[in-house]
Amino acid sequence: MEQKRPIHLKEGQQLLDVAQNTRQKVWVEAWASDGRIIRYDGWLVVGSFWRGGFHRLISPVSNEIRTVPDIMIFKINGHPIYL
């Protein structure tokens, strides 16, 4: 599998905002507060708060909503995130 180019956190946030506006699914990997890795495969972005620094994701299967802090995201659609 081809390694995608790393992107800056700000570019990742913009990518999530575009996905929200166009109702595209995203594949996000983020750390939990206890250090576990959580994968959101094929979830939809339903909201964001740039000042608070988080995005809201919803599962298309179970309609579960999760709030993910942007700083905890380390991969979006296969692109590694750097600060």
A tleap script that builds the chain and sets N, CA, C and O, in Angstrom:
source leaprc.protein.ff14SB
mol = sequence {
  NMET GLU GLN LYS ARG PRO ILE HIE LEU LYS
  GLU GLY GLN GLN LEU LEU ASP VAL ALA GLN
  ASN THR ARG GLN LYS VAL TRP VAL GLU ALA
  TRP ALA SER ASP GLY ARG ILE ILE ARG TYR
  ASP GLY TRP LEU VAL VAL GLY SER PHE TRP
  ARG GLY GLY PHE HIE ARG LEU ILE SER PRO
  VAL SER ASN GLU ILE ARG THR VAL PRO ASP
  ILE MET ILE PHE LYS ILE ASN GLY HIE PRO
  ILE TYR CLEU
}
set mol.1.N position { 0.845 -1.188 0.000 }
set mol.1.CA position { 0.000 0.000 0.000 }
set mol.1.C position { 0.885 1.243 0.000 }
set mol.1.O position { 1.872 1.319 0.731 }
set mol.2.N position { 0.529 2.178 -0.799 }
set mol.2.CA position { 1.313 3.398 -0.945 }
set mol.2.C position { 1.113 4.324 0.253 }
set mol.2.O position { -0.013 4.552 0.694 }
set mol.3.N position { 2.214 4.853 0.772 }
set mol.3.CA position { 2.176 5.793 1.891 }
set mol.3.C position { 1.752 7.161 1.370 }
set mol.3.O position { 2.357 7.683 0.434 }
set mol.4.N position { 0.718 7.741 1.967 }
set mol.4.CA position { 0.269 9.073 1.563 }
set mol.4.C position { 1.138 10.122 2.237 }
set mol.4.O position { 1.750 9.871 3.276 }
set mol.5.N position { 1.181 11.300 1.631 }
set mol.5.CA position { 2.045 12.360 2.151 }
set mol.5.C position { 1.509 12.909 3.473 }
set mol.5.O position { 0.296 13.014 3.656 }
set mol.6.N position { 2.405 13.256 4.389 }
set mol.6.CA position { 1.971 13.864 5.661 }
set mol.6.C position { 1.365 15.244 5.408 }
set mol.6.O position { 1.795 15.974 4.514 }
set mol.7.N position { 0.365 15.584 6.206 }
set mol.7.CA position { -0.257 16.900 6.097 }
set mol.7.C position { -0.278 17.557 7.477 }
set mol.7.O position { -0.266 16.886 8.508 }
set mol.8.N position { -0.308 18.881 7.461 }
set mol.8.CA position { -0.348 19.647 8.703 }
set mol.8.C position { -1.735 19.546 9.328 }
set mol.8.O position { -2.718 19.304 8.628 }
set mol.9.N position { -1.813 19.727 10.627 }
set mol.9.CA position { -3.073 19.652 11.358 }
set mol.9.C position { -4.118 20.594 10.758 }
set mol.9.O position { -5.283 20.218 10.629 }
set mol.10.N position { -3.720 21.798 10.396 }
set mol.10.CA position { -4.654 22.780 9.833 }
set mol.10.C position { -5.230 22.278 8.508 }
set mol.10.O position { -6.420 22.450 8.242 }
set mol.11.N position { -4.386 21.659 7.678 }
set mol.11.CA position { -4.855 21.105 6.411 }
set mol.11.C position { -5.808 19.935 6.669 }
set mol.11.O position { -6.773 19.749 5.927 }
set mol.12.N position { -5.547 19.157 7.701 }
set mol.12.CA position { -6.434 18.070 8.085 }
set mol.12.C position { -7.790 18.578 8.544 }
set mol.12.O position { -8.822 17.986 8.225 }
set mol.13.N position { -7.789 19.677 9.294 }
set mol.13.CA position { -9.040 20.278 9.730 }
set mol.13.C position { -9.844 20.769 8.534 }
set mol.13.O position { -11.064 20.611 8.493 }
set mol.14.N position { -9.165 21.361 7.568 }
set mol.14.CA position { -9.838 21.821 6.361 }
set mol.14.C position { -10.396 20.648 5.560 }
set mol.14.O position { -11.479 20.747 4.983 }
set mol.15.N position { -9.663 19.540 5.523 }
set mol.15.CA position { -10.122 18.342 4.837 }
set mol.15.C position { -11.402 17.819 5.489 }
set mol.15.O position { -12.334 17.415 4.795 }
set mol.16.N position { -11.445 17.826 6.822 }
set mol.16.CA position { -12.646 17.394 7.529 }
set mol.16.C position { -13.814 18.343 7.279 }
set mol.16.O position { -14.957 17.899 7.168 }
set mol.17.N position { -13.541 19.641 7.190 }
set mol.17.CA position { -14.602 20.614 6.927 }
set mol.17.C position { -15.179 20.434 5.526 }
set mol.17.O position { -16.390 20.552 5.334 }
set mol.18.N position { -14.328 20.152 4.554 }
set mol.18.CA position { -14.797 19.890 3.188 }
set mol.18.C position { -15.641 18.619 3.167 }
set mol.18.O position { -16.676 18.570 2.503 }
set mol.19.N position { -15.202 17.593 3.891 }
set mol.19.CA position { -15.964 16.344 3.973 }
set mol.19.C position { -17.335 16.585 4.606 }
set mol.19.O position { -18.319 15.950 4.226 }
set mol.20.N position { -17.395 17.492 5.561 }
set mol.20.CA position { -18.679 17.819 6.190 }
set mol.20.C position { -19.608 18.484 5.184 }
set mol.20.O position { -20.785 18.131 5.100 }
set mol.21.N position { -19.093 19.436 4.424 }
set mol.21.CA position { -19.919 20.174 3.469 }
set mol.21.C position { -20.398 19.303 2.316 }
set mol.21.O position { -21.487 19.527 1.788 }
set mol.22.N position { -19.604 18.313 1.915 }
set mol.22.CA position { -19.952 17.465 0.779 }
set mol.22.C position { -20.509 16.111 1.197 }
set mol.22.O position { -20.791 15.273 0.341 }
set mol.23.N position { -20.675 15.877 2.517 }
set mol.23.CA position { -21.208 14.623 3.061 }
set mol.23.C position { -20.389 13.410 2.620 }
set mol.23.O position { -20.949 12.368 2.281 }
set mol.24.N position { -19.062 13.551 2.627 }
set mol.24.CA position { -18.168 12.448 2.291 }
set mol.24.C position { -17.787 11.699 3.557 }
set mol.24.O position { -17.690 12.286 4.635 }
set mol.25.N position { -17.573 10.394 3.415 }
set mol.25.CA position { -17.107 9.589 4.541 }
set mol.25.C position { -15.614 9.822 4.744 }
set mol.25.O position { -14.879 10.086 3.792 }
set mol.26.N position { -15.177 9.721 5.996 }
set mol.26.CA position { -13.757 9.896 6.323 }
set mol.26.C position { -13.268 8.693 7.128 }
set mol.26.O position { -14.049 8.000 7.779 }
set mol.27.N position { -11.976 8.469 7.066 }
set mol.27.CA position { -11.316 7.429 7.837 }
set mol.27.C position { -10.317 8.134 8.736 }
set mol.27.O position { -9.317 8.677 8.266 }
set mol.28.N position { -10.595 8.120 10.037 }
set mol.28.CA position { -9.810 8.882 11.009 }
set mol.28.C position { -9.261 7.916 12.058 }
set mol.28.O position { -9.955 7.003 12.506 }
set mol.29.N position { -7.997 8.136 12.438 }
set mol.29.CA position { -7.403 7.427 13.566 }
set mol.29.C position { -6.995 8.469 14.588 }
set mol.29.O position { -6.364 9.470 14.251 }
set mol.30.N position { -7.365 8.224 15.855 }
set mol.30.CA position { -7.080 9.183 16.925 }
set mol.30.C position { -6.739 8.424 18.201 }
set mol.30.O position { -7.106 7.263 18.380 }
set mol.31.N position { -6.024 9.120 19.081 }
set mol.31.CA position { -5.719 8.563 20.391 }
set mol.31.C position { -6.868 8.869 21.342 }
set mol.31.O position { -7.479 9.935 21.274 }
set mol.32.N position { -7.153 7.921 22.227 }
set mol.32.CA position { -8.091 8.165 23.322 }
set mol.32.C position { -7.311 8.792 24.475 }
set mol.32.O position { -6.082 8.845 24.435 }
set mol.33.N position { -8.009 9.262 25.489 }
set mol.33.CA position { -7.323 9.908 26.608 }
set mol.33.C position { -6.436 8.937 27.377 }
set mol.33.O position { -5.507 9.366 28.062 }
set mol.34.N position { -6.705 7.630 27.278 }
set mol.34.CA position { -5.868 6.647 27.965 }
set mol.34.C position { -4.793 6.043 27.064 }
set mol.34.O position { -4.103 5.109 27.473 }
set mol.35.N position { -4.644 6.560 25.851 }
set mol.35.CA position { -3.574 6.116 24.956 }
set mol.35.C position { -3.985 5.075 23.938 }
set mol.35.O position { -3.193 4.732 23.060 }
set mol.36.N position { -5.207 4.558 24.028 }
set mol.36.CA position { -5.667 3.600 23.021 }
set mol.36.C position { -5.840 4.302 21.678 }
set mol.36.O position { -6.045 5.514 21.617 }
set mol.37.N position { -5.755 3.522 20.609 }
set mol.37.CA position { -5.998 4.047 19.272 }
set mol.37.C position { -7.425 3.702 18.878 }
set mol.37.O position { -7.839 2.545 18.943 }
set mol.38.N position { -8.173 4.726 18.468 }
set mol.38.CA position { -9.554 4.545 18.046 }
set mol.38.C position { -9.643 4.856 16.559 }
set mol.38.O position { -9.151 5.885 16.097 }
set mol.39.N position { -10.277 3.954 15.818 }
set mol.39.CA position { -10.436 4.128 14.377 }
set mol.39.C position { -11.898 4.428 14.065 }
set mol.39.O position { -12.807 3.743 14.537 }
set mol.40.N position { -12.099 5.453 13.270 }
set mol.40.CA position { -13.426 5.820 12.793 }
set mol.40.C position { -13.414 5.594 11.285 }
set mol.40.O position { -13.069 6.496 10.520 }
set mol.41.N position { -13.791 4.393 10.860 }
set mol.41.CA position { -13.734 4.016 9.447 }
set mol.41.C position { -15.071 4.272 8.768 }
set mol.41.O position { -16.082 3.659 9.112 }
set mol.42.N position { -15.066 5.183 7.802 }
set mol.42.CA position { -16.271 5.475 7.041 }
set mol.42.C position { -17.311 6.283 7.793 }
set mol.42.O position { -18.504 6.160 7.516 }
set mol.43.N position { -16.885 7.104 8.736 }
set mol.43.CA position { -17.806 7.947 9.499 }
set mol.43.C position { -18.022 9.258 8.760 }
set mol.43.O position { -17.216 9.638 7.910 }
set mol.44.N position { -19.105 9.946 9.084 }
set mol.44.CA position { -19.426 11.242 8.496 }
set mol.44.C position { -19.119 12.353 9.493 }
set mol.44.O position { -19.294 12.177 10.698 }
set mol.45.N position { -18.666 13.486 8.993 }
set mol.45.CA position { -18.416 14.661 9.835 }
set mol.45.C position { -19.721 15.455 9.900 }
set mol.45.O position { -20.274 15.832 8.866 }
set mol.46.N position { -20.212 15.708 11.115 }
set mol.46.CA position { -21.483 16.424 11.256 }
set mol.46.C position { -21.335 17.789 11.921 }
set mol.46.O position { -22.302 18.548 11.986 }
set mol.47.N position { -20.149 18.111 12.410 }
set mol.47.CA position { -19.975 19.406 13.037 }
set mol.47.C position { -18.536 19.627 13.459 }
set mol.47.O position { -17.740 18.694 13.558 }
set mol.48.N position { -18.229 20.886 13.703 }
set mol.48.CA position { -16.886 21.228 14.166 }
set mol.48.C position { -16.951 22.518 14.971 }
set mol.48.O position { -17.906 23.288 14.867 }
set mol.49.N position { -15.932 22.732 15.762 }
set mol.49.CA position { -15.794 23.956 16.538 }
set mol.49.C position { -14.316 24.312 16.516 }
set mol.49.O position { -13.532 23.779 17.301 }
set mol.50.N position { -13.935 25.220 15.609 }
set mol.50.CA position { -12.512 25.496 15.402 }
set mol.50.C position { -11.872 26.138 16.615 }
set mol.50.O position { -10.693 25.911 16.888 }
set mol.51.N position { -12.635 26.939 17.345 }
set mol.51.CA position { -12.066 27.595 18.513 }
set mol.51.C position { -11.816 26.588 19.646 }
set mol.51.O position { -10.816 26.682 20.358 }
set mol.52.N position { -12.730 25.631 19.804 }
set mol.52.CA position { -12.581 24.585 20.812 }
set mol.52.C position { -11.662 23.468 20.354 }
set mol.52.O position { -11.130 22.717 21.172 }
set mol.53.N position { -11.477 23.359 19.042 }
set mol.53.CA position { -10.550 22.381 18.497 }
set mol.53.C position { -11.069 20.955 18.470 }
set mol.53.O position { -10.362 20.031 18.873 }
set mol.54.N position { -12.310 20.759 17.994 }
set mol.54.CA position { -12.809 19.401 17.885 }
set mol.54.C position { -13.738 19.268 16.686 }
set mol.54.O position { -14.239 20.259 16.154 }
set mol.55.N position { -13.956 18.027 16.274 }
set mol.55.CA position { -14.914 17.692 15.227 }
set mol.55.C position { -15.859 16.629 15.766 }
set mol.55.O position { -15.473 15.800 16.589 }
set mol.56.N position { -17.094 16.662 15.297 }
set mol.56.CA position { -18.079 15.651 15.661 }
set mol.56.C position { -18.244 14.698 14.490 }
set mol.56.O position { -18.463 15.121 13.354 }
set mol.57.N position { -18.136 13.400 14.780 }
set mol.57.CA position { -18.277 12.356 13.771 }
set mol.57.C position { -19.482 11.495 14.114 }
set mol.57.O position { -19.788 11.286 15.287 }
set mol.58.N position { -20.171 10.992 13.081 }
set mol.58.CA position { -21.322 10.126 13.296 }
set mol.58.C position { -21.142 8.846 12.488 }
set mol.58.O position { -20.723 8.876 11.331 }
set mol.59.N position { -21.463 7.736 13.116 }
set mol.59.CA position { -21.380 6.437 12.457 }
set mol.59.C position { -22.595 6.265 11.558 }
set mol.59.O position { -23.721 6.436 12.023 }
set mol.60.N position { -22.403 5.931 10.281 }
set mol.60.CA position { -23.557 5.730 9.398 }
set mol.60.C position { -24.315 4.441 9.724 }
set mol.60.O position { -25.456 4.276 9.293 }
set mol.61.N position { -23.702 3.533 10.473 }
set mol.61.CA position { -24.337 2.256 10.805 }
set mol.61.C position { -25.221 2.386 12.049 }
set mol.61.O position { -26.391 2.005 12.023 }
set mol.62.N position { -24.659 2.926 13.138 }
set mol.62.CA position { -25.386 2.961 14.407 }
set mol.62.C position { -25.876 4.355 14.804 }
set mol.62.O position { -26.562 4.498 15.816 }
set mol.63.N position { -25.535 5.384 14.023 }
set mol.63.CA position { -25.863 6.781 14.328 }
set mol.63.C position { -25.259 7.261 15.642 }
set mol.63.O position { -25.762 8.206 16.250 }
set mol.64.N position { -24.186 6.616 16.082 }
set mol.64.CA position { -23.468 7.026 17.286 }
set mol.64.C position { -22.650 8.272 16.959 }
set mol.64.O position { -21.972 8.318 15.932 }
set mol.65.N position { -22.710 9.271 17.817 }
set mol.65.CA position { -21.967 10.513 17.610 }
set mol.65.C position { -20.799 10.553 18.573 }
set mol.65.O position { -20.956 10.280 19.763 }
set mol.66.N position { -19.619 10.898 18.054 }
set mol.66.CA position { -18.426 11.038 18.877 }
set mol.66.C position { -17.820 12.420 18.651 }
set mol.66.O position { -17.789 12.915 17.524 }
set mol.67.N position { -17.346 13.032 19.714 }
set mol.67.CA position { -16.613 14.293 19.633 }
set mol.67.C position { -15.136 13.965 19.756 }
set mol.67.O position { -14.696 13.394 20.754 }
set mol.68.N position { -14.369 14.333 18.729 }
set mol.68.CA position { -12.949 13.991 18.669 }
set mol.68.C position { -12.122 15.275 18.716 }
set mol.68.O position { -12.251 16.117 17.827 }
set mol.69.N position { -11.273 15.443 19.737 }
set mol.69.CA position { -10.390 16.612 19.752 }
set mol.69.C position { -9.404 16.547 18.578 }
set mol.69.O position { -8.803 15.504 18.321 }
set mol.70.N position { -9.245 17.661 17.877 }
set mol.70.CA position { -8.363 17.696 16.706 }
set mol.70.C position { -6.927 17.321 17.058 }
set mol.70.O position { -6.244 16.680 16.260 }
set mol.71.N position { -6.471 17.703 18.221 }
set mol.71.CA position { -5.087 17.463 18.615 }
set mol.71.C position { -4.810 15.970 18.812 }
set mol.71.O position { -3.652 15.553 18.779 }
set mol.72.N position { -5.854 15.162 19.016 }
set mol.72.CA position { -5.691 13.724 19.219 }
set mol.72.C position { -5.695 12.938 17.912 }
set mol.72.O position { -5.394 11.744 17.910 }
set mol.73.N position { -6.031 13.589 16.802 }
set mol.73.CA position { -6.085 12.915 15.500 }
set mol.73.C position { -4.664 12.806 14.951 }
set mol.73.O position { -3.938 13.799 14.903 }
set mol.74.N position { -4.269 11.602 14.537 }
set mol.74.CA position { -2.945 11.436 13.953 }
set mol.74.C position { -2.980 10.878 12.530 }
set mol.74.O position { -1.927 10.716 11.912 }
set mol.75.N position { -4.160 10.582 12.002 }
set mol.75.CA position { -4.258 10.133 10.628 }
set mol.75.C position { -5.665 10.405 10.102 }
set mol.75.O position { -6.654 10.072 10.755 }
set mol.76.N position { -5.749 11.020 8.898 }
set mol.76.CA position { -7.014 11.285 8.242 }
set mol.76.C position { -6.921 10.759 6.812 }
set mol.76.O position { -6.043 11.162 6.050 }
set mol.77.N position { -7.825 9.863 6.460 }
set mol.77.CA position { -7.849 9.266 5.116 }
set mol.77.C position { -6.494 8.760 4.667 }
set mol.77.O position { -6.138 8.879 3.494 }
set mol.78.N position { -5.733 8.193 5.600 }
set mol.78.CA position { -4.431 7.624 5.284 }
set mol.78.C position { -3.286 8.613 5.333 }
set mol.78.O position { -2.130 8.208 5.211 }
set mol.79.N position { -3.564 9.897 5.507 }
set mol.79.CA position { -2.524 10.927 5.583 }
set mol.79.C position { -2.086 11.090 7.042 }
set mol.79.O position { -2.917 11.417 7.890 }
set mol.80.N position { -0.812 10.872 7.356 }
set mol.80.CA position { -0.324 11.155 8.708 }
set mol.80.C position { -0.424 12.661 8.985 }
set mol.80.O position { -0.209 13.480 8.091 }
set mol.81.N position { -0.748 13.011 10.221 }
set mol.81.CA position { -0.901 14.409 10.628 }
set mol.81.C position { 0.319 14.826 11.453 }
set mol.81.O position { 0.771 14.089 12.328 }
set mol.82.N position { 0.840 16.011 11.162 }
set mol.82.CA position { 1.907 16.583 11.993 }
set mol.82.C position { 1.485 17.959 12.490 }
set mol.82.O position { 0.601 18.590 11.911 }
set mol.83.N position { 2.119 18.419 13.560 }
set mol.83.CA position { 1.776 19.725 14.143 }
set mol.83.C position { 2.666 20.809 13.611 }
set mol.83.O position { 2.520 21.971 13.991 }
savepdb mol mol.pdb
quit
